[in-house]
Amino acid sequence: MHGVESRYAWWRLAASAALSMLGGVGMWSITVVMPAVQAEFAVSRADVSLSYTTTMLGFGVGSVLVGRLIDTHGAFVTVLLASLLLAAGYATAALAPTLWMFALLQGALIGVGAAASFIPLMADISHWFDRRRGLAMAICGAGNYVAGALWPNLIDLVMRQHDWRMAYLVVAAICLVGMVPCCFVLRPRAPAHGSAGAPTTSIHSARALGLSPLGLQVWIGVAGVGCCAAMALPQAHIVAYCADLGYGTARGAEMLSIMTACGIVSRIGSGWIADRMGGIKTLLLGSTLQAMALLCYLISDRLLALYLVSALFGLVQGGIIPSYGVIVREYFPPREAGVRMGIAVSSTIVGMALGGWMGGALVDLTGSYRASFVNAFAWNVLNGVMIWWLLFRQNRRSVFA
């Protein structure tokens, strides 16, 4: 039976996690190939970082569009079309003759196609669970970090044997063969809101925080920019950072894999915490710990230290973005889950895009990554202040309720 918390719901979760793992390559591949693309096209670090920016912007726009399509047309057709778009994006980007064409394809095809494999899938799976919703959303979102643990090493291996263009063709083939069958598991539509076993309302409303729905959406959006402008630096630049320090891109790819592998633990753990503490407290915990990890990058640039700090960074920041999804489900109606989560995550992707570009630009300006890490920490502080304010409003309203 296709009901909430049913056996099928768990099978759907497994298929969604697999899609998240395969489609998640769209967020990680550019990080690995960036030094090779920079060398081939003979451009600056800021110029090649623009490809990361377009990817994140495409991912953000795609999250809203795909989220809306899932709300209205269901996950099956939506994710199937996005999977085909993603495979086509890698195939065509592998043939790009210029950096600007490469950057355009990264955003318009790869970014938009990969968007379906993250927050929109989490929005869809949130309708199939009630008591374990936070955990289910976290498991689905963890597929993105499994992607970060596996794809960089695979891409780096193909690049060492051939080049980045061949690596992109291999990615296109794997996405096409792996993602399309998983989409067919998503054919049943989510339980209708108001049907037996389906949640009819959110736990709270935006008014519970003294904000209008638009006001809360904007507040979440600005907070998302702050946390992810900070998060983007290690994720987008760790490979290039290691190359600049003389450790080589392979060491950087290993650190990225360790970072994202540890992020899997953080992401699932944050889902368990969110089911007990709520989304706002879980988000604040992740933001505070991420700020501490960013400071650790400033202490030492020795090889062993970078491995350890990358593992720490992954362990503390993995649950941040899914926490926004939990907050949306707590404070907005279920029928708006896809588009509301899409808008929320699009703001975090704007932060990732901004942070990735600023990291490269500050390196070009100063000649090192120190200013980039200081800048990332400052954005993290902005996020922390805004989430503290939401928590204060939540607690004050609870006291006077």
C-alpha positions as CSV (number, residue, x, y, z in Angstrom):
1,M,0.0,0.0,0.0
2,H,1.3,3.4,-1.0
3,G,0.7,5.2,2.3
4,V,2.7,7.4,4.8
5,E,5.4,5.5,6.6
6,S,4.6,2.3,4.6
7,R,7.0,-0.2,3.2
8,Y,6.7,1.5,-0.1
9,A,7.7,4.8,1.5
10,W,11.0,3.3,2.5
11,W,11.5,1.9,-1.0
12,R,10.8,5.4,-2.4
13,L,13.3,6.8,0.1
14,A,16.0,4.4,-1.1
15,A,15.3,5.3,-4.8
16,S,15.4,9.0,-3.9
17,A,18.7,8.6,-2.1
18,A,20.1,6.8,-5.1
19,L,19.0,9.6,-7.4
20,S,20.5,12.1,-5.0
21,M,23.8,10.3,-5.1
22,L,23.9,10.0,-8.9
23,G,22.5,13.5,-9.6
24,G,24.7,15.1,-6.9
25,V,27.6,14.9,-9.3
26,G,26.3,18.2,-10.7
27,M,27.4,20.0,-7.5
28,W,30.8,18.4,-7.2
29,S,32.4,17.8,-10.6
30,I,33.2,21.5,-11.3
31,T,35.3,21.6,-8.1
32,V,37.5,18.8,-9.3
33,V,38.0,19.9,-13.0
34,M,38.4,23.6,-12.2
35,P,42.3,23.5,-12.2
36,A,42.4,21.5,-15.5
37,V,39.8,23.8,-17.1
38,Q,41.7,26.9,-16.0
39,A,45.0,25.5,-17.5
40,E,43.4,24.5,-20.8
41,F,41.7,27.9,-21.4
42,A,44.5,29.9,-19.8
43,V,42.3,32.1,-17.6
44,S,42.5,33.5,-14.0
45,R,41.2,31.7,-10.9
46,A,38.3,34.2,-10.7
47,D,37.4,33.6,-14.3
48,V,37.2,29.8,-13.9
49,S,35.4,30.2,-10.6
50,L,32.6,31.8,-12.7
51,S,31.8,28.3,-13.9
52,Y,31.2,27.2,-10.3
53,T,29.0,30.3,-9.9
54,T,26.9,29.6,-13.0
55,T,26.5,26.0,-11.8
56,M,25.2,27.1,-8.4
57,L,22.9,29.7,-9.9
58,G,21.4,27.1,-12.3
59,F,21.0,24.8,-9.3
60,G,19.2,27.5,-7.4
61,V,16.8,28.4,-10.2
62,G,16.3,24.8,-11.0
63,S,15.4,24.1,-7.3
64,V,12.5,26.5,-7.5
65,L,11.3,25.4,-10.9
66,V,11.6,21.7,-10.2
67,G,10.0,22.1,-6.8
68,R,7.0,23.8,-8.3
69,L,6.7,21.0,-11.0
70,I,6.9,18.3,-8.3
71,D,4.1,20.1,-6.4
72,T,1.9,20.2,-9.5
73,H,2.9,17.2,-11.6
74,G,4.5,14.8,-9.2
75,A,8.1,13.5,-9.0
76,F,8.2,10.9,-11.7
77,V,8.0,13.0,-14.8
78,T,9.8,15.9,-13.3
79,V,12.8,14.0,-12.1
80,L,13.0,11.9,-15.3
81,L,13.2,15.0,-17.4
82,A,15.8,16.5,-15.1
83,S,17.9,13.3,-15.3
84,L,17.9,13.5,-19.1
85,L,18.8,17.2,-18.9
86,L,21.7,16.4,-16.6
87,A,23.2,13.7,-18.8
88,A,22.9,16.0,-21.9
89,G,24.6,18.7,-20.0
90,Y,27.7,16.7,-19.3
91,A,27.8,15.3,-22.8
92,T,27.7,18.8,-24.4
93,A,30.0,20.5,-21.8
94,A,32.6,17.9,-22.7
95,L,32.7,19.4,-26.2
96,A,32.6,23.1,-25.1
97,P,35.1,25.1,-27.2
98,T,35.4,28.1,-24.9
99,L,35.3,28.8,-21.1
100,W,32.1,30.9,-21.5
101,M,30.3,28.1,-23.4
102,F,31.4,25.7,-20.7
103,A,30.2,28.0,-17.9
104,L,26.8,28.5,-19.7
105,L,26.3,24.7,-20.1
106,Q,27.3,24.2,-16.4
107,G,24.5,26.5,-15.3
108,A,21.7,26.0,-17.8
109,L,21.9,22.2,-18.1
110,I,24.1,20.7,-15.4
111,G,23.0,23.0,-12.6
112,V,19.3,22.9,-13.5
113,G,19.3,19.1,-14.1
114,A,21.2,18.4,-10.8
115,A,18.7,20.6,-8.8
116,A,16.0,17.9,-9.0
117,S,18.2,15.4,-7.1
118,F,18.4,17.5,-3.9
119,I,15.8,19.7,-2.3
120,P,12.9,18.8,-4.6
121,L,13.4,15.1,-3.8
122,M,13.5,16.0,-0.1
123,A,10.3,17.9,-0.5
124,D,8.7,14.9,-2.2
125,I,9.8,12.4,0.4
126,S,8.6,14.7,3.2
127,H,5.0,13.8,2.2
128,W,5.7,10.1,2.8
129,F,6.8,10.4,6.4
130,D,5.3,11.9,9.5
131,R,7.0,10.8,12.8
132,R,10.4,10.2,11.0
133,R,10.1,13.1,8.6
134,G,13.4,14.8,9.6
135,L,15.3,11.6,9.4
136,A,13.8,10.6,6.0
137,M,14.6,14.0,4.6
138,A,18.2,13.8,6.0
139,I,18.7,10.3,4.5
140,C,17.5,11.6,1.1
141,G,19.7,14.6,1.3
142,A,22.7,12.5,2.4
143,G,22.8,11.1,-1.1
144,N,24.2,14.4,-2.2
145,Y,27.1,13.9,0.2
146,V,27.6,10.3,-0.9
147,A,28.0,11.9,-4.3
148,G,30.7,14.2,-2.9
149,A,32.5,11.3,-1.4
150,L,32.5,9.1,-4.5
151,W,32.4,11.3,-7.6
152,P,35.5,13.5,-7.1
153,N,37.8,10.4,-6.9
154,L,36.2,8.8,-9.9
155,I,36.5,12.0,-11.9
156,D,40.1,12.5,-10.8
157,L,40.9,8.9,-11.8
158,V,39.5,9.4,-15.3
159,M,41.3,12.8,-15.6
160,R,44.6,11.2,-14.8
161,Q,44.1,8.5,-17.4
162,H,42.6,10.8,-20.0
163,D,41.4,14.4,-19.4
164,W,38.5,16.4,-18.0
165,R,36.5,16.1,-21.2
166,M,36.6,12.3,-21.1
167,A,35.6,12.4,-17.4
168,Y,32.5,14.5,-18.3
169,L,31.5,12.0,-21.0
170,V,31.8,9.1,-18.4
171,V,29.7,11.1,-16.0
172,A,27.0,11.6,-18.7
173,A,26.8,7.8,-19.4
174,I,26.6,6.9,-15.7
175,C,23.8,9.4,-15.0
176,L,21.8,8.2,-18.0
177,V,22.1,4.5,-17.2
178,G,21.7,4.9,-13.4
179,M,19.1,7.6,-12.9
180,V,16.4,6.7,-15.4
181,P,15.5,3.3,-13.8
182,C,15.3,4.9,-10.4
183,C,12.8,7.4,-11.6
184,F,10.2,4.7,-12.3
185,V,10.0,3.9,-8.5
186,L,8.6,7.5,-8.1
187,R,5.5,6.9,-10.3
188,P,2.9,6.9,-7.4
189,R,1.9,10.4,-6.5
190,A,2.4,11.6,-2.9
191,P,-0.6,11.1,-0.6
192,A,-3.1,13.8,-1.0
193,H,-3.1,16.4,1.7
194,G,-6.0,15.7,3.9
195,S,-6.2,12.0,3.0
196,A,-6.0,9.3,5.7
197,G,-2.5,9.3,7.2
198,A,-1.4,12.4,5.3
199,P,-0.4,15.5,7.3
200,T,-2.9,18.3,6.6
201,T,-1.1,21.3,8.2
202,S,2.3,22.3,9.2
203,I,3.3,22.1,12.9
204,H,3.4,25.9,13.3
205,S,2.8,28.9,11.0
206,A,5.0,31.8,10.1
207,R,2.8,33.9,12.3
208,A,4.0,31.9,15.3
209,L,7.3,33.8,14.8
210,G,5.6,37.1,14.5
211,L,6.4,37.2,10.7
212,S,4.3,37.0,7.6
213,P,4.9,34.0,5.3
214,L,6.8,36.3,2.9
215,G,8.7,37.8,5.8
216,L,9.8,34.4,7.0
217,Q,10.7,33.3,3.5
218,V,12.9,36.3,3.0
219,W,14.5,35.9,6.5
220,I,15.3,32.3,5.7
221,G,16.7,33.4,2.3
222,V,19.1,35.9,3.7
223,A,20.3,33.5,6.4
224,G,20.8,30.9,3.6
225,V,23.0,33.2,1.7
226,G,25.2,33.8,4.8
227,C,25.7,30.2,5.8
228,C,26.5,29.0,2.3
229,A,28.7,31.9,1.2
230,A,30.8,30.5,4.1
231,M,30.3,26.8,3.3
232,A,31.3,27.3,-0.4
233,L,34.9,28.1,0.2
234,P,36.2,24.7,1.4
235,Q,33.9,22.8,-0.8
236,A,34.6,24.8,-4.0
237,H,38.3,25.6,-3.4
238,I,39.9,22.8,-1.4
239,V,41.3,21.1,-4.6
240,A,42.7,24.4,-6.0
241,Y,43.9,25.3,-2.5
242,C,45.9,22.1,-2.2
243,A,47.3,22.6,-5.7
244,D,48.4,26.2,-4.8
245,L,50.2,24.8,-1.7
246,G,52.0,22.2,-3.8
247,Y,50.2,19.1,-2.5
248,G,48.5,18.4,-5.9
249,T,44.9,18.1,-7.0
250,A,44.7,14.4,-6.0
251,R,45.2,15.3,-2.3
252,G,42.5,18.0,-2.7
253,A,40.1,15.5,-4.2
254,E,40.8,13.1,-1.3
255,M,40.0,15.9,1.2
256,L,36.8,16.7,-0.6
257,S,35.8,13.1,-0.5
258,I,36.6,12.9,3.2
259,M,34.7,16.1,3.8
260,T,31.6,14.9,2.1
261,A,31.9,11.4,3.6
262,C,31.9,12.9,7.1
263,G,29.0,15.1,5.9
264,I,26.9,12.0,5.4
265,V,27.2,11.3,9.2
266,S,26.4,14.9,10.0
267,R,23.4,15.0,7.6
268,I,21.7,11.9,8.9
269,G,22.5,12.9,12.5
270,S,21.0,16.3,12.0
271,G,17.8,14.7,10.8
272,W,17.6,12.6,14.0
273,I,18.2,15.8,16.0
274,A,15.6,17.8,14.0
275,D,12.9,15.3,14.8
276,R,13.5,16.0,18.5
277,M,14.7,19.6,18.6
278,G,13.1,21.2,15.6
279,G,14.6,22.8,12.5
280,I,15.7,26.2,14.0
281,K,17.8,24.7,16.8
282,T,19.3,22.1,14.5
283,L,20.3,24.9,12.0
284,L,21.8,27.0,14.7
285,L,23.9,24.1,16.0
286,G,25.3,23.4,12.6
287,S,26.0,27.1,11.8
288,T,27.9,27.6,15.1
289,L,30.0,24.5,14.6
290,Q,30.7,25.4,11.0
291,A,32.1,28.8,12.1
292,M,34.5,27.0,14.4
293,A,35.7,24.7,11.7
294,L,36.4,27.6,9.3
295,L,38.6,29.2,12.0
296,C,40.6,25.9,12.1
297,Y,41.5,26.4,8.4
298,L,43.3,29.6,9.4
299,I,45.5,27.9,12.0
300,S,47.6,25.6,9.7
301,D,48.0,24.7,6.1
302,R,50.1,21.6,6.7
303,L,48.9,18.5,4.8
304,L,47.8,16.4,7.9
305,A,46.0,19.4,9.4
306,L,44.1,20.0,6.2
307,Y,42.9,16.4,6.2
308,L,41.8,16.7,9.8
309,V,40.1,20.0,9.4
310,S,38.3,18.8,6.2
311,A,37.0,15.9,8.1
312,L,35.8,18.2,10.9
313,F,34.2,20.6,8.5
314,G,32.2,17.7,7.0
315,L,31.1,16.5,10.4
316,V,29.7,19.8,11.5
317,Q,28.1,21.3,8.4
318,G,26.3,18.5,6.7
319,G,23.0,19.1,8.3
320,I,22.7,22.8,7.6
321,I,20.9,22.9,4.3
322,P,18.4,20.1,5.1
323,S,17.5,22.0,8.2
324,Y,16.0,24.7,6.0
325,G,13.8,22.1,4.5
326,V,12.7,21.0,8.0
327,I,11.9,24.6,8.9
328,V,9.8,25.0,5.8
329,R,7.8,21.9,6.6
330,E,7.3,23.2,10.2
331,Y,6.1,26.7,9.3
332,F,4.5,26.4,5.8
333,P,1.5,24.4,4.4
334,P,2.4,20.9,3.0
335,R,0.9,21.8,-0.4
336,E,3.6,24.5,-0.8
337,A,6.5,22.3,0.3
338,G,8.2,21.9,-3.1
339,V,8.2,25.5,-4.1
340,R,8.9,26.9,-0.6
341,M,11.9,24.5,-0.2
342,G,13.0,25.4,-3.7
343,I,13.0,29.1,-2.8
344,A,14.9,28.4,0.4
345,V,17.6,26.3,-1.1
346,S,17.9,28.7,-4.1
347,S,19.1,31.3,-1.6
348,T,21.7,28.9,-0.2
349,I,22.8,28.2,-3.7
350,V,23.2,32.0,-4.3
351,G,25.4,31.9,-1.2
352,M,27.4,29.0,-2.6
353,A,27.8,30.8,-5.9
354,L,28.8,34.1,-4.3
355,G,31.1,32.4,-1.8
356,G,32.8,30.3,-4.6
357,W,33.4,33.4,-6.7
358,M,34.6,35.6,-3.8
359,G,37.1,32.9,-2.8
360,G,38.7,32.9,-6.2
361,A,38.6,36.7,-6.5
362,L,40.2,37.3,-3.1
363,V,43.0,34.8,-4.1
364,D,43.7,36.8,-7.3
365,L,43.7,40.0,-5.2
366,T,45.8,38.9,-2.3
367,G,47.8,35.9,-3.5
368,S,46.6,33.6,-0.8
369,Y,43.5,32.0,0.7
370,R,43.8,33.7,4.1
371,A,41.5,36.6,3.2
372,S,39.1,34.2,1.7
373,F,38.7,32.2,4.9
374,V,38.3,35.4,6.9
375,N,35.6,36.5,4.5
376,A,33.8,33.1,4.8
377,F,33.9,33.3,8.6
378,A,32.3,36.8,8.5
379,W,29.4,35.5,6.3
380,N,28.9,32.6,8.8
381,V,28.6,35.1,11.7
382,L,25.8,36.9,9.7
383,N,23.9,33.6,9.4
384,G,24.4,32.8,13.1
385,V,23.0,36.1,14.2
386,M,19.9,35.7,12.0
387,I,19.1,32.2,13.3
388,W,19.6,33.3,16.9
389,W,17.0,35.9,16.3
390,L,14.5,33.3,14.9
391,L,15.2,31.1,17.9
392,F,14.6,34.1,20.2
393,R,11.3,34.8,18.5
394,Q,10.3,31.2,18.7
395,N,11.1,30.9,22.4
396,R,9.5,34.2,23.3
397,R,6.3,33.3,21.5
398,S,6.3,29.9,23.3
399,V,6.5,31.6,26.7
400,F,3.7,34.0,26.0
401,A,1.5,31.6,24.1
